[in-house]
Amino acid sequence: MKFPHTPIVVLLLQLGLPTTRLGVAKALNTLSHDVTNVTLDSLVFNDRGRYNGTNRRNGDDGDDDDDDDDDDNDRRPGLGNFGEIPVNRQGFRMQIGTPPQTVWLSPSLILKDVIVRNASSCHDDDDDDDNGLDDTDEYRQAVRCEYASQGLFRSQLSRSFERLNQRIEIPPTPYDSSQRFEGDLVDGIMIRETVSFPNTSQELNREGFEVGLHLDHEDDDDDDDHVGLPGFLGLNRESTFLQTFFPNNKVFGVSFPKMDKNWGIEIDFDGGDVAKSTGGIISTAFPADQRQYPLSARVESMEINGQELLSQPFDARIDIGHLPGTKLPRDVYRRFASVTGANGYADDDDDDNDWIREASYPTYNTTVPTLLSEQWNLTVRFSNGFETRIPQQYLIQEVNYSDQSTSNSASPRRPRSISKITNVERADSSANGALLSGPTLGSDILLFSYLIVDYQRNQWSIARSLDASRVLGEKREEDVEVPNSGDVPAPGGSSDGPNGAGGVAVDNGVRAVLCMGVLTSLVGILGLV
């Protein structure tokens, strides 16, 4: 029996109730961020002896004078003592190839394709094995590259590998105004492979999925600019991932929930889940020029416990990458470091080699207070009216290394904590930072927000996350937080409160009367069938 649905739609339109799936209260499929410790034997470059210079090829016993500083190098900040610390992988887990190999991807609104790093991208040899790495320094560079890569793909081991007659080259993007990078950041080929995304509410898998394979090793004699690039999940408006798995609804929501001891990312596909937000939703149109970066905001104010950091507003891009990517204008960065009590921070005017002064981030000789009430807070306000507050503990991380020359306390040259915020002129080149220059607000600033990227209506939206008040201590655990519902508003539209996320804000009492009217009308219509 067919129901005459046209009168129903007309009735809903007359009542001002939503008839579309935009901003649905329940997303069809959620892709969850994953943090995994992998074993040393699962790595491509896992030879501890060759890393330490004690097990060289070609009969070299590793006793050269050049290796006198091996012990120091093994304990460089950020690398640790190789073989004695867990290797952490984080991002969106993807299995690729037959049999499947696992890599972790960082989401990017810049890129179109899913991009994975081939093992050969970490060293000079054309093959995927490491036979050409006789030099200890080269092997160490390959190890660092794999540590940062979030997983390497060994294409020669896959039975389903298919090479396409198409190269992939990613130079600095149109959004990158800097001259820091010369040549290509990613240089490789397009391939077809079997892929699956196991960390989804409904598993996504596809044979013959087109993937960009990062092949070429970068020559980093001067510095390690490109070593930090992981694999990417491209989510721009032409995304092959969206076109493959969600071709009819290129709308997704982004949240940053706490997962165990870490903050991760969840992406709700096939419509943003507005029920994960509260307090109204603010929408902004994409730039008319599609070559421009889609998510941008004007930062009107940044305060730390009432002290304003801005002398004037600045424009910033929104970065949803899983690694904190906040980069501030130089003057704002310096005020941030000063107001928060940093004892050292990167400053381009410094020519000395002091470890702290050359750090890419503000450093501190103090630890973060345990109680929220004793921490400073960074409050950020956009010109569109959105405001968020981030406590100190989410912007500062503690570090554990200490000066070997002192036995009782840490040396002033070794910080006890370090900020995740950096300067646009000294921005870390890892992950999306290599592709997106200029002032950027990353996941550390967005922790208590819910974003919706809507390629259907060419807009993006932001609201406060549903659990923000409890995490920030503004409400008790037993207090009820009312989630948003309804449609996401168009840019310039109103979003008055939790029960009117967009479109028409409807009072609960009126909503009940309208629903009864709808039901009565439906009964009448069905009686005519």
N, C-alpha and C positions, 0 to 999 in steps of 0.2 A: 504494500500500500504506500503510495507517495503522499507526503504531506505538502499542502500548498504553502511553501515557506515565504513567498513574496509578501503576503500581508503581515507576517511576523516581523520581517525586516523593516517594513514600513512603520509598524507600531513601535519598534525599538528606536528608530530614527526620530519619530515624533516625541518620544519620551527623553531623547538625548542620551540614550544608553549606548555603550560601545558595541560595534558590530564586527570589529577586526581583532586580530591576534597581536597587534602592536603592544609591547609591554605586558605580555600575559603574566598572570600571577604564578604560573608554574612553567618553567622552561622545559622544552622537550628533552634536551640533552645537556648535561653539565660535564665539562672537562676539568679535572682536578689536577692541581700542582702536586708534584711528588718529590719527596726528599729521601734519598736512599744512600746508604753506605755500601760501596762495592768493595770486593776483596782485591788484594794486590795482584793475584794471579789472573784476574779477569781483564787486566789492562794490557794494552798492546806493548807498551814500554814498561816492563816490570822487573828488569834485572838490577837489583840493588848493587851488586858488585860493579857493574859497568857504570852506574850512576856515581858511585863513590871513587871510581878510578882504580879499583883494586882487581878488576877482572877484564882487562882490555883484550882486544883482538890482536892478531898478528904477532904474538909473542911478547908484547909490551907488558912489563910487570907493573906499570903505573907508578914508578918511583921518581918520575920527573919532578924538577923543582916547581913546575907550574901547579903541582897538586898540593903545595904546602898549605893552601887555605881551604882544603876540602871540607874540614870540619865546620869552618865558618859558613861556607856556602850551603852545607846541608841544613843549616838552621836560619836561613834567611827568612825574614818576616813574610808570611804568606805561603811559604813552601813547607816549612817544618823539616823534620828528619825523615827523609824518604824511607818508606817501608815500615815506619813506626807510628804513623798517624793514619786514621781512616780517610779514604778517598770519598768525598761527598759529591753526590750527583743531585741536581735539582732542576726542575723545569717540568714540561709536559712530556711524559714518557711516550715514546713511539717505538714500536718494534718494526724492523725493516729487514727484508731479505728472507731467503730460505736456505738453511734454518734461520729463524729470526735472531737478529742482534738488536740490542737495546741502546737507544740514544735518548737524550733529554733535550727539549727544545725551549727556547726563549721566545715568547710572543712578540711580534713586531708589527706595528701599524704602517711601517715603511715598505715592507717587502711583499711581493706577490707570492713567491713560492715557499714551499718547505725546503729548507737547505740543511744538509748534513755534511759533516766533515769526514772526508776520507782519511785513512791513516797516513797516506802520503803527504797530506797537507802539513804534517808536523815535522817533516825532515826532507832532505834534498833528494833522496833516492826515488826513482820513478816507480819502484815496486812498493807494495803495501807492507813488505817485511822490513826489518831494520838492519839488513846485512851491511848497508853502507855506513853505519854509524859507529866507526871505530874510535872517533874522538870523544873524550869524556864530556867536553863542553857541548858538543852537538847532541850527545845523548841526553844531557841535562835539559837542554832546550826542548827536545822532543818530549821529555817527561813533563815539563812545565806546560807545554802546549796541550798535552793530553789531560792534565789536571784541570785546565781551564775550559776544555772543549765540551764538557758535559757528555762525553761519549763519542768514540770514533767508530766509523763504519769501515769494515774490511771487505771491500766490494768483491775481491777475488774469491771469497769464501761463499758467496751467494749463488745458488742455482737459478734464481729467478731474475738475476741482473740483466737488464737490457739497456744498452747504450743508444742514445738518440743522437742524430746528426745536428746537434744544437749546442752551442756554448752558452755558458752563463757568466756574465761579467758584471760585477757590482762595484762601480767606482763610487767616490763620494756622491751622495744623493743631491738632488736639487735643493734640499733643505739645509745642506751643509755649506756654509759660507766660508769655512776656514780653509787654509791652505796646508793644513797639517799632514794630510795624506796625499801621497803621490802614487799613481798607478791604481791597481785594482785591489779592493779589500777581499773580494771573493772572485776567484777565477777557476772555472771548472766546466762541467758538462751537465746537460740534462739527461736523466735516466728514467726508466720505468722500473718500478719495484713493487713488491707486495708489502703493504704497510698495515698496521693496526694501531689503534689508540686504546689500550686496555683500561685506562683510568677515566672512563666515561660512564655515565649512568646507563647508557645503551652503547655497547662497544661498536666503534667505527672501524671498518676494515675494507680494504680495496686492493684488488690485484691490478697491476699495470698503472699504478698511481705515479704521476710525473713528479720527480724530485730533483732539486738542484744539488749536484755533488761537488763540494769544494775540494779541488784536487791539489792546486799548486801551493808549494811551500813558499812563504815569504822570506826574503833575505833580511834579517833583522840585526845587522852588524851594529847599528847605532843604538837601537832600543828595541823593545819587544812590543811595538805598537799593535801588531796583528795577532800575536800569540793568544790573546784573550778571547777571540771570537768563538762563541759556541755555535750550535746549530740553531736554526730559527724556524718558527711557525709563522709564515707570512699571512697577515690578516688585513692587507689593504683592500681597497674597494674591488680589485680584480683578483682577489685571493683564489688560488686553485683549490685550497682546502674548503673554503666556503662554497665555491662553485660545484665541487664534487659532492660534498656531504649535505649542504643546506642551500641548494640553488634557488629555492622559492622564498626564502626569508633570511636575507643577509642582515640580520639584526642580532646583536649579542650583548650580554651584560657582563661586567667585570667586577669582581669583589676580591677582597684580600683577607680571607678568614685565617684565624690562628689554627695551625695544625700541629698538635703536640707542642713542642717548644719553639716551633718556627712559624713565621707568617708566610702563607702561600698565596696562590692565585686560583680562583675558580672562574671559568668562563661559561656562561649560560647561553647556549646557542638556540636558534629558532625563536628568538624573542627574548628580551631581557626580563628577568624575574623581579618585578617591581616590589614584590613582597619582601625582598631582602633589604629594602630601604625604608626610610621614614622621614616625615617632616616636610614633604613637598619635593618636587623635582624641577630642576632648572635646565632648559634646553638651549643650545647654541647651534646656529647653522654652520655647516662647513663653508670654507672659503669658496667663492664662485669659481675660482681657478682651481681645477682639479689637480694641478701639478703641485699645489701647496699642501703642506701637512694638514690633515683634517682636524686634529684636536689641539686647539690653542686657547689660551685664556690670558686675560690681562690681570696681573697680580697688583691689587690696589694697596694692600697692607700686609706686612709681616711684623709681628710683635713677639717679643719674649718678655713675659711678665710685665707688660705695659710699656716696654721700651721699643719704639718703632725703629725698624732696620732700614726702611726705604726713604730715600730723599725724593723719589718720584716713582710712579708705577712703571712696571716693565711687562713685556709680553713674554710668555713662556709656553712651551709645547708640553703636552701631557704624554708621558711615556708609561706604558703598561708592562714593560719588561719586568721579569721576576727579580732582577738585580736592582737594588736602589740606584736610581739614575738622576738624582736631583743635582743640578748644576746652576749655581747662582751667578748673577753679574758680579764682577770683581769687588765693587764697593760694598754690595750687600753681603757678599761672602766675608769680607774683612770685618764688617760690623757684627755679623753672626759669631765669628770666632772671638771677637773682643768681648761681646756681651755675655757669651757662655763661659768665659774664663779660660779659653784655650791658651796653653803655654807655648804653642808653636803652630804654624800653619804655612802652607805654600804661598810664597809671595815672589812674583817675578822680578822684584827689585833685589832679591837676595842672591849673592854670588858665592856665599860660603857653602860648605859641604855638610853642615850640621844635619844629622839624621832627621830631627824634628822639623827644622825649617825647610827641608827639601821634601817633606811628606806631601802627598796630594790632598790630604784632608786635615782639618784641625785636630790636634792631639791634646790630651789632658793628663795631668799627673794625679787626677782624682778618679775615683770610681763613681758609678751612678748610684744615688741613694735608693734604698729598697722601697720606701714608701712614696706613693704618687704625690702626697701632700708636700713632700720635701723636694720634689723635682721641679725644674723650670719647664715651661710650656711654650711651644711655638704655635702662634695663632696666625693662620693664613686666610686672607679674604680676597675673593675675586671681585672684579668690577660688576659682575652679574648678580652679586649678592650672596653667592655661596661662601660659607665660612667653615673652616675645620680647625681643630686643635690637636696637636701632637705632643705628648709628654716626652721628656728627656730620654727615657729608657728606650724609646723607639727610634731615636735619631743618633744615639751614641752606643757603641758596642765596646765591651771590655776586651783587653788583650792580655795575654799571659806571659809573653817573653820578658826576660829581665837581663840586665847587664851581667855578664859572667864575672866581671872584675869585682863585684860587690856581693857580699854574702848575706847581708842583713836587710837590705832594701833595694828597691829598683833605682837604677841610675836616672838622673834627670833627662838623659838622652833616650830613655826607653819609656814610652808613655804607658799609662795604665788603662786608658780608654781613648777611643778615636771616633771622630764623627763620620757619618755616612754621606755628608754633604760636601761637595767640592766646588771649585772655581771653574767657570767656563773656559778659562785660559790654561788650566792644568787638568782638564777633565780626563778621567780614566778612559782609555780607549776600548775597554772591554765591552762586550755585548752591544746593546743599542747605542752606547756612547760613541762608538766608532762610526755610526751611520747618521746620528742626529746631533748636530752641534748647536751651540747657543743655549740660552737659559732654558732649563728643562725641569719639570716637576715629576719625580719618579714615584715608585710604589711606597717609599717611606712617607711621603707627604699625603698619599692617597689612601693610607691604611684604613681610615674610618669613613670611606666613601664608597658609593656604588655608582658605576659608570655604565651607560648604555650607548653603544656605537650603532648607528642606524644608517646603513647605506641605502635603504629603501627611500627614506625621506631626507637624506643628506643633512643629518644633524647628529649631535652627540648631547648626552644629558648626564647630569650629576646630581646625586642626593646623598644624604647622610646614611651610612649603613645602619641596619636595624639594631645591631648589638653595640654600637658606639657608646651609648650612654652608660651601659653596664661596665664595659671595659675601662672607660675613663673614670669610673667611680661616681658618675653623676646620678645614677640610680642604683637601687639595690637589686640583687639577683631576682627577688620575688616580684619586683615591679613589672607591670605589663607594658610592653612597648607596642604601640599600634602600628602595623606595617602599612605602607602605601598600597593602593589598589587602583584599578582602572587603567586608562590609557596614559601614555607619556605625552606631555604637552608639546606643541610646536614651539619653536623659538618665539619668545615674546608672549607666549600664552601663560595663563595663571595655573598655579599648582598650590592650592591653599592649605593643604594639610594631608595627614595620613590617609584619609578616606577619599581624597580627591587628587590622585596622582597626576591627573591630566584631563583634558577635555572639560567636562562639567563636574564641578565639586558638588556632591550630593549629600545632604544631611541623612543620618541614619534613619530617622523617623520617616522622612520623605521617601527614602530608598525602600523601606518596608511597604509603604502605600503603593509605590510604583510597581514593586514586584507583585503585590496582590493583584493590581490591575492587569499586569501582563499575564499572570496565571489565569485570571478570569477570562481574558480575551482569548488565550490559547485554548481554553476549554470550549469556548464558543466556536472557535474556528474548527477544532477537531470534531465538534458535533455536526459540522456541516459536511464532513468528509464521507 
